Amino acid sequence: MAEALKNHYGPDIPRRIAAMVRAVHPAFDVQSFVKHALDGFEALELMQRGAKIADALHAHLPDDFPAAVEILLASLDQPTSPKTINAGKNPITAFMFLPHTLFVAQHGLEHLEASMRAQHALTQRFSAEFSIRRFLQYKQIDTLRILRAWATDPSHHVRRLVSEGTRPRLPWAPRLRAFQQDPRPVLALLELLKDDPSLYVRRSVANNLNDIGKDHPDLLFETAERWMKNASDERQWIIRHALRSAVKRGEQGALRVLGFGGEAKVKIKNAQVAPARVKKGASVTVSFDLASAAPRAQRLVVDLCVHFVKANGSARPKVFKLRELELGAKAVTSFSKRLSLRDLTTRKHYRGVHRVEVVVNGRGAPVGKFVLLD
């Protein structure tokens, strides 16, 4: 299992930030700042460490927010130390600027112009997708106006902020409840980005649409159908990626957009789940044959659904993608999927009976089960 990111974000981070600020602001009290930042630092998680450094910045920079931001922006390209590690090899390099974004979010709300200029610069070094959300919550109209202009910015980092920062359900961030209720302002921005030349931006557009579909599935399907007209390969990829969760949920609107509408005429044969009893940390393999029962070819999307047992003994389904295919008349195709039962940061495994289903065009059929042992 990968080492926790916070372990790379140690006491050297506030010291490096202090050196950068001192280079452009000689009055900066490095010793006092570092002492403030490191008080209780070791007990904190990653985001808490960033917030602690942001608090120390606020305490040691000028009280005037625009002046403080000017100092921070001037410091961004200062060398951090003679031993600075190449960004491509150091997983924490970009996180150097996490405290800067948190500082802007916490203290810049009443200084919109300075704050937005700061986030424009910071998102090209780290990401302002978390900090921008506070402005969308409390300064929505003005922030949306600026984001609309940024949708055509030369920097793909800035354009990606437009889509990623407005995601109603951005992971690790508070939800944007207003956009969950009415996503139309977000869709207006996504319209400007749906043919962006950068995959980095297009992937974010798809993830935003996927978020919207969890609260407004019909709006997602309507948008996807509209975008499909005269769509380039790149835009078609956005649509497929945006519909992925809806497809896993078996929602017929998503399947219809992708050309998988209608109930599949198939039979599942030779299904096997082995071993039937397996220890935690090992793996289990599900295999089966899918045989056509139709007189003509069918377009199919085939998934595997495992009902993982939770800590309280209930079960929660997890869908794994298998394949999209065109199955010919009377044709048979074999499938096999190996499932690791190691604990992950996103999923823990618990003892009990785990049911397994094959899902074809959104409709599930049981194919077996396995018992997970301690």
N, C-alpha and C positions, 0 to 999 in steps of 0.2 A: 504494500500500500504506500502511495506517495507521501512524502513528509509534509506535514501541515505547513501551509504557506506562511503562517505567522512566525514560524521558526526561522524563516529567512528575513523577517522584518524585525530585526533586533535593535539594540541600543545604538548601533552605528548609523541608523537612519536619521534620527534627530540630530546627530552630530554632523552628518553630511549636509542636511538641510541648513543647519546653523552656519556652516562654512559658506554655503552658497549665498545666504542672505547677508552675512557679514561683508562679503566681497563687494556688494553694491550699497550697503547701508552700514557704514563703519560704527554708528552708534549702537548697533545691535549687541545686546549683552549675551554673548554666547554661553558663558558659564551658567548664568541664571536660567536661560531658556532650556538648556539641556537638563539641568536639575529638575525643573518644572516638568518637562516631558517624561523623564524617566522615573518620576515618583509613582510607584505602583505599576510600572510598565509591564513587568514580567508576568503578572497575573492576568493581563488583558488578552482578549482575542484580537484578530487582525483589525477589524473595523474599529474596535475600541481603541486600539493603539493609534490608528490614524486620527481618531477624534481627540485623543489626549494630546497629540502633537499639535493639532489645530487649536486647541485651547491654549497651549503654550505660545503659539504664534500670536494669537489674539492678545495675550497678556504682555507681549514684548515688542509688538509692532505699534506704530502710531495709532491713536484712538480714531483718527479720521480714516474711514474705510477706504475711500478712493486712493488716499496716499499709501495706505498699507498694501493695497492691491498693486499699485505701481511698483512698489519694492519687490513684491513676490514675483511679478511678471518679469521684472528686470533680472531676477536671480535665476530664472529657469534654465538658462543656457550656461550658467557658470559651472566650471568643473567641480565635482564633489570631493575628490581627493585624488592623489597620485595613483591610487590603487583601484580606481573605478573599473568595475567589471563590464565587459562588453554586453550590451543590452540583449543580444541574441542568445547569450549563454546564462544570463542571470534572470531567473523568473520573477524577481522582485523589483527590477530596475524601474519599470513603469509606475509601480506603486509608490515610488518616491514622492509622487505628486498627489497621492490620495489626501494627505492633510490639507493641501492647498484647495482642493475642490470642497472639502468639508468646511473649511474656513469661509469660503464664498457662500455656501449654502446657509450656514448658520448666521452670518453677520451681514450679508449683502443684499437682503431683501428690499431694503429701502433705497438701494443704489443700483437700480436696474441696469443702466447703461454700463457702469463700471463692472458689474457682476457678469453681464452677458459677454462683454469683451474678454474678461478673464476666462470664462468657460470656453469661449471660442479658441483661446490659446491653449488652455489646459487639455482640452479633449484631443488635441493633436499630439500630446505627450503621454497622457494616461487615458482617461475617459471622464466626461462630465455627465454620463448618463444617470448617475445617482443624484448629483447636486442640482441638475436642471429641474428635477421633479418638484422641488420645493417652490420654484418659481412658477411652474405650471399649476400648482395648487393654489397659490396666493396671488399671482399676477398673470392669470391665464391669458387674457386677451393680448396684453403687450408681449408676453413670451411667445405666443403662437405667431404673432406678427413677425417677430425676429426669426423664428424658426422657418417660417415660410421663405424668407429671404435666404436663409442658410441652405435651403434645399438645392440651390444652384451654386453653392460655394465651390471654389476650385479644389478644396481639400476633401478627400473622401472620408476622412475622420469626422469632419464637421457635418457632412451630409448624413453620415451614419448616426451621429448624435440626434438628428432630427427624427429619425425613425426609432432608434433604440430608447432614447429618453422619453418618448411618448407612449411606450408600451404600457397598456393598462395593468398588465400582470408581470412586470419585469422581475425576474428572480432576485432574491436577496434585497429587495427594495419595497417600501410601502406601495400598495396599489393606488392607482389614480382612479378613485371612485367615480369622479365626474365623467371620466372617459369610459368607465365600465357601463355607466348608465346611458351615455350618449357618445358613441365613438365617432360621430361624423366629423368633428374637427380633426381628429387623427387621420381619418380616411382621406381628407382633403390634402394632407401632407404626403401621404403614401402615394396618392395619384401623381404627385410631382416626381416621385422616386422610383416608380415601378419599372422604368427602363433605364435605370442608372447604369453606367458602364462598369461599376465596381461590384464584384461579387460580395465583398465585405458589406456593402450597403444593401444589396439585393437580399442577402441572407437575413439582415435585420428587418427589412420590409416584410419578408415572409413570416418571421417570428412575431412581428407585431400583428399581422393578420391572424395568425394562429391564436394569439391572445384574444383578439376581438371575437373570434369564433366561439370561444368558450362561454361568452355571455350572450352573443348575438349570432347564432349559427346561420339563420336565414340571411342575415346581412353579409356574412362571409360568403355564402354560396352565390348570392346575387352579384357580389363584387367579383368573385372568381369567374363566373360565367361571362360577365362583361369584359373582364381583362383577357379572357381567352380569345376574343374576336381579333383576328389578325395578329395574334401574339407571336413574338419572336421565340426562339428556343429558350433564351434567357428568362423571358417573362413566364413562359410555361413552367420553367423550373421553380420560380417564385410561387406560382399557384399550387403546384404539387406539394412543395414544402409547407406552404401555409395550410394545406388541407390534411396534413399528416395525422394530426390528433383526431380530427373528425372522422377520418378513415378508420383509425384504430377503434373509435367508438362505434363504428358501423353505421354512421349517419348517412342515409340514402342520398341526401343532397350533395354531399361531397363525392360519393361514388358516382353519381349521375354526371357531375361536372367532368370527372376524369374518364368517363366512358365505361364505367363498371356497373351501370344501373341494372336492376332486375335480379331476381333470385337465380343463383347459379344452379345448373342442373348437373350435379356431380355426385359421385359416391366415394366415400373414404374407405380404403381397404388396407389390410395388413398393418394396422396401427399398432405401435409398440412404444411403451415408455419403460426404459431400462437404465439402471436397475429399479426394481419396484420399491426397494428400501435403500436409502442412501444417507450417508453421514454428512453433516454440515461441513462445508468446505470442499466437498467433492463435486461431482457433476452428474447430470442425468441427460440421456439422449432421447429425443422424441423423433420417431420416424413413421412415415405413412406413405401410401400411394393415393393419388387423386385421379379418379377415373371419370371421364366425361360420360354423361348419360344423355347428351344432346345430339341431334342430327346434324348440327353445324358447329363451327368454331365459336368459342366463347372467350370474352376478355374477363380475366379473373384477377383479383387481388387476394392473396393468400397470406394469412397471419396465424400466429400461434398465441394463445391466451393461457397464461398460468395463473391460477388463483392462489397467490402466496398467502400463507397463514401469517397473521399479525400477532403481536405480543399478547393481545387480549383473547386470542383464539378465533376471532373472526377471519374472513378471507378478503383479500383485495386483488382484483384482476390486474395483471400486467401484460400488455400486448407486445409481442416481438414481431418485427417485420420479417416475412419470408421472401415472397416473390410476387411480382406482377407478370402475368403471362397470357398468351393466347393459346387456349387448349383446344386442339382440333377435335372434330367429331370422333367419338369412340377412343380418343387418345388417353394414355395413362402417363402421369409424371410422378416421379418419386421425390420426396422431401425428407430432410433430416436436419435436426437442430440440436446442438449440444448446449446445455444450460449450466453455467457455473453457479454453484451454491455457496460461494464465498461471500462473506459480508462486505458490503460496499458502504461508502459514505452516504449514498442515496437509498440504500435498501439493506435492511437486516433480515436475517432468516431465522425462522422459529420452527420448532418441531411440530409435526402434525401431518394430516393428509392434504396434499396439494392436488387439486383437480386440474386437468389439462384439456383444452379445447382447440380445435382447428376452426379458424374463422375464414369463410370464403364469401367475398362480396358483402361483408358486414354481418353475416349470419353464422353463429357458432354451433359446433357439434362436438359433444364429448368424445374423447379418444382414449382416456385412461386417467391414471393418477399415480402418484408416488408418495411414499411416506418418508419424511425427513426426520432423521434421528439426531440426537445430541452428539 
